[in-house]
């Protein structure tokens, strides 16, 4: 996806002026309109490629600051003061709605972002060590107390998450992950690895990340399939009452309004994906998925109602050449869109809106608990997918 590849990220790196901390400057990239739009279109295209017709809306809610967590790590003496560190930089939520807009289920994940020099290694430093202690070793049967700032005052709440689904009592591996953000081109790697990588450490004693996924692939892992592979379920309905994780998520995101911030050049608190985008990306996503030319044409026609007329002149020879160019675009990090479009014999693909058929926008707080009434406490991105799971109900 171009917007999350090197050309766009290089512009972000080169634009840094020192006005804000580098980590916050990079995180703001995810909040900006063109990037929120690009993510919504990419999610819709991926779902369409899987045969799942849905409307997609992304809302990004910016918060200047991050909540602090006070916790008990494994082996911590009750006579010692509990360590404290930043809880996370981003709360990523995915909501599935029925075609009528009824919330079916939800998944959420905490993301700790780090500016890194290598695509698969966490940086060192005191703050990283503390954050890893929380993510990998916190005692889930003791309180994790959250505060809005570094002073241990006015707590947001205290939470005992209990054992995870696989009976682990320490760490947040089932509901959190790390995001590595490149501060320069990744070193010691020649493959097509994007500048934003999500993953989990191989071992508590090592900095190496298990083969990480791109930020887009991490999001897709949360939105695709009946059993998302990242994040933890946020309960809905009656089952939410006794779920501590659900309460934590709702307390963190709280309630929010579409206002302008006083800092950060008065950027909007809420960025909502609404603009039109090109279906070209969907076409490219199918080039490597279909093994036969007939399947490619069939799947493209099945997911969209109309095309540029010249598409019907597209031949199997054109398809094979386009696949070669697509591979070069990935392996060499080159923008070969115009070359591929020339092969496809179109000057521009028709435009579409990721939320074009759904009635009414997704709610920004109707299903949320009121929490302490002053939220949000953390930078949050909410991905709403409407129209794919009419029958699912949370336990």
N, C-alpha and C positions, 0 to 999 in steps of 0.2 A: 504494500500500500504506500503510494508515493508520499503521503503526508507524514508517515511515520518512518520514512527511509532517510538515507543520508543527506540528500540535497536540502530537504526542509530542516533537518536537524543541524546541519552545518550553518544554516542561516541563523538558527537559534543560538548556537555557540558563538558565532561571530558578532552577534548583537549584544552580548553581555557587556554592561557598562559598570558593573559593581554597585549599581543602585540598590540591588537586593542581594541576599545571599544566593550563591550559585544554585544551590539545591532548590530554593523556592522559585528562582527564575526558570529552571528546567521544568518544575512541576506546573508552573503557569502555562506552559506550552500545551499541556493536556486540557486546559480550561478554555483555550482560545477558540473562537467561533469556527474557523476553518478546520480545526482538528477535531472538534466535537462533531461537526458535519461529516467529515471523512470517516470517522469511526462508525457513525450510524449507518452510512451507506455501505460500509464494508460488512457490518453485521447483517444487514438486509440481504446483500449479495450472497454471503455465505449461506444463510438460511435458505435462500432461493435455490442455490446450487445443490442443497440437500433435499429439495422438493418440499420445503416448508414455507408456505406463503404466510407472511406476517407483516404487520406494521411495526416500525421501530422508531422509538423516540429516546434520545439521550438528554438528560439534564445534568449539568455540571454545576455544583454549588461550592463556591470558593470560600475558604476560611483562612484568615491571616493568623496562622498559629496552629499548634497541634496539642491535643490533650496529653497529660503526663500520667504514667501508670506507676503505682506503688505496689510491689508484689513480693512474694516469698519464693525465692528460687529453691531448687532441690538442695537439701542439706542445710538450709538456712536455720540459724539458731534463733529461737523466739526471743532471746534476750538482746539480739542485735537489731539495729535499725534496718527496716526494709529498704532495699535499693529502689531507686526511682529513675525512670527514663521516659523518653517519648514513646507513646503507644504505637503510633503509625502516622504516616503522612497522608494516606488516602484510604477512604472506605468505598469499595466498589460493590454496588448492589445491582442485581439483575431481577426484574419482576416479570413474571409471565401472567398475562391477562387473557381471559376469554374474549371472543369477538365482541361481546357486549360490554367489556371493560371490567369484568369481575376479576379481582386478584385471585389467581390460582395457586401460585407458590412463589417463593423468593429465595435467592441465594446471596450471601454477602461474604466479602473477604477484606481483611485489613492488609494494606500494602505499606511496607517500610521502604522508602526510596533512598538510594545511596548514589552519589556521584562516584563513578569508578573509572579506573584506567584499563581494566580488562573485562571482557564481556562475560566471563564466567567466574570471577573472583570478587568476594566482598572486600572493600578496603579495610585497613586497620583503624585504630583510634579508639579512645575511651568510649565515645558515644556508641560506636558500632558494637563494642564488646557488651555494653549494657543492653542494647537492643536485642542482641543475639541471646543473652541470658534470659530475657523476657520471652522471646519467641520460641526458644528451644528448651528452657528449663524451668519456667514458672510452674508453681504448684497449683494445679487447677482446683484442688480441694480447699484452698485458702483464698481469702479475698484478694482480688485485683481491684484496687481502689483507683478510680480515675479522677483527675483534677483538671480544670480548664487551663491552668498555667503551672509554672515551675514551683510556685509556693503551694505547700500542702494545705490549701484553704478552699472552702466552698466546694466540696467534692461533688462530682457529677453523679457518682454512685459507687457501690462496692458489689463485686460480682464473683461468685464461685461457679466456674463453668463445669466442674465435675469431669468425669472421664470422657474421652472422645469416643467416637463410634467403634474404634478398634481398641478400646480399653486403656489407652494411654492417659496417664494422670499428670504428665508434665509437658509443657510446651503448647504452642498454638499452631501446630503443623496443619490442623484440619480447617483453620479459619484465617490463616495469614500467609504472606509470602513476601519476598524481597524483590524490589525493582532496581536494576542497575541502569544508570543513565550515563551515557558516554560523555566524558569531558573533552575527549579528542578521539580520533579514529582508533578503534580497538587495536592493540598491539598483539603481535605473535599469532595472528589468525588471518587467513587469506580467503575464507569462505564468505558467503553472503549472510552475514549476521547483522541485523539492524541495530540501531543505537539505543533501543529500549528493550531490556531483557528481564524476564521474570523467572524466578526459580527459588530453590531451597538448598541450603548447604548439604554437601555430601556427608559430612560428619561434623560433630560438635567441636572437634579439635582442628578442623580444616576451614580454610576460607573458600575453597573451590565450591562452585554451585553445580548441582547435577545438571546435565545438559539443559540449559535454560530454554524458554520459549520467548518469542517476541511478545511485546505487549498485546498486539492484536490477537495472536494465537492464545494468549492467556485469557483474554476476554471471550474468545470463541469457545474455549474450554468450559466457560461458565454458562454460555447461552445455548450450546448445542446438546442435543440428545436428551433422553429421559432421565439420565443420571449424570449431572455435571461433575467434572473431575476436579474442579477447584472451588474453594469456598465452602461455607457451611449454611445449611438451610435456616432461614428465618421463618419461624412458625407463623401461621395465620389462624384467625378464628380463636376458638376456645383453647387450643393447644398452646397458644402464645402466652397464656397467663403464667404458666409455670416454667417457661423456657428462659433461662438466665441470659443465654447468648442473644436471644431476640430482644430482651430488655436492654442489653448493652448497646446493640445496634440502634434501637429506637431512641435511646437516651443521647447517643452521639450525634445523630443526624437531626434530632429535635424537630423544630418547625422553622421554616425559612421564608423570606420574602424577596421578591425581585427588586432589590435596591442597588444603587451604585456604592461601591466601597469608597471610604474616605482616603485610603491609600492606594498603592498600586495603580496610579494614573486613573483613579476613579473607574476601574473596570467593573463590569456588572457582577453582582453576587451570583446570579444564575445565568448560565449560557445554555440555551436550548437548541438542539439540532432541528432546524426547520427549512433550510435552504434546499433548493433543487440540486441534483447532482447527476453525473454522467453514468450510464449503464455500462460504459466501456470496461470498468473494473470487473463486473460480473462476467463479461465475455472472456476476459483474460483468465478468470478463475476457472473457467470450464475447459480451457485449452489443454491442460494437463490431466484433467479428471476423466475425460472420455477417451476410451481406447479406440473407438471407431468414429469415423467422420459422420456417419449417419446418426450415431448417438449424440454427438455434439450438436448437430443441427436440430435434432428433435428436442433436446433439452433446452436449447436457447429459445426455440419457438414456444415451448410449453410454458416457460416462466414469464414471457413478456407478450403483450397483445399485438404489438406492431414493431416494425423495424424500418430502417432506411431502405428504400426500394432496392438499392444496389446490393444489399445483403444476399438477395436471391441469385446473384451472379457469382457468389462465393463458391469455389470449387474445393475438392479434396486436396488438390495441389496447393492452393492458397492456405488451407488449414495446416498442412504439414510445414510450410514455410513459417507461418505464424507461430507454431509451436517452437521452432528453432529460435526465432527472435525472442519469444517469451523466456526461454531458457537463458539467453544471453542477458536479458534485462535483469534476471535474478542473479546470475553468477557474476556479472561484471558491475552490478549496481548502476547500470546505465538506464536513462530514461528513453526507451525506444518506442514510446507510445505512438508517435507519428508514423514510424515505420510499420508497426503492426496495423494501424488503422488504414494505411495505404494498401497493405496486403488484403485487408478486409473490404477494400474498395468503398470506404465511407469517409466523408470529411468530418463528421461528428455523429456520435450516437445520440439518440433521443434522450431527453431528460426525464427523470422521475423523482418523486418525493418519497422518502422512506415512510411517511405517515399519511399517505395520500388518501386512503380509503376509510380509515378509522374515524368514528364520530367522536369528537371532543378530545382534548388533550389528556394525557395521564395526569392523575392528581399528584400534587407535590407533598401532600401530607394527610389526606383523608384516612389512610390506613395506619398512620403512625401514632404511637403513644405521645402524649403531651410531654413526657419527660419532665425536665425542670423548667420548661417554658421559655428558656432563653437560647436554645440551640440555634444553629448547628455549632458543634464543637470541632468538627474535622472536615477537611476538604473531601467532598463526596461526589461520586458520579453514579447516577441512577439510570440503568438501561431498562426501558420498558418494551416488552415484546407482546403485541396484542394479536390474538387470533390463531394460536397454534395448539392450545391445550385446553379444550373445552371441558374435558371430563376429569382432569386431575384435581384432587382435593388433598390438602395436607392432613396428616394424622393428628 
